Amino acid sequence: MTPARSVFAALGLAATLHSLPAPAAEALIVVQRSPLAGFRHYDGPEVWQEMKVGDRLELTRESDNPYDAGAIRVAWRGRKLGYVPRRDNAAVARQMDRGAALEARITGLKESRNRRVRIEFEVVVPLASQGNSE
């Protein structure tokens, strides 16, 4: 391919890429950001090396928990990591009891002797996308 033809091919590729629609931005409302409670008592230490920032977490409401009526279990790939801290769980528990579609994800992983700050996560409400219907 001649240099002139390479330049035109590159320009054509750039024009094509520029005209492609940008990926949709994720729209969500952050409900809260918290450290994980109970990390050392559950499966967290066993799976610590496998977890990554951005990984999704599963939230399960435990209204029959004998220690905390507002308890919300936090799991990663089915492995129990701990709980939403008691001081932070009232609003999330209320929303879960109402059937709100809440999601959670890891926002921070810190190597620390203080296990209370090892995993930071956020609870979010995803907003429906305003995509075009065809």
Buried (B, 14 or more C-beta within 10 A) or exposed (E): EEEEEEEEEEEEEEEEEEEEEEEEEEEEEEBBEBBBBBBEEBBBEEEBEEBEEEBEBBBEBBEEEEEBEBBBBBBBEEBBBBBBBBEBBEEBBEBBEEEEEBBBBBBBBEEEEEBBEBBBBBBBBEEEEEEEEE
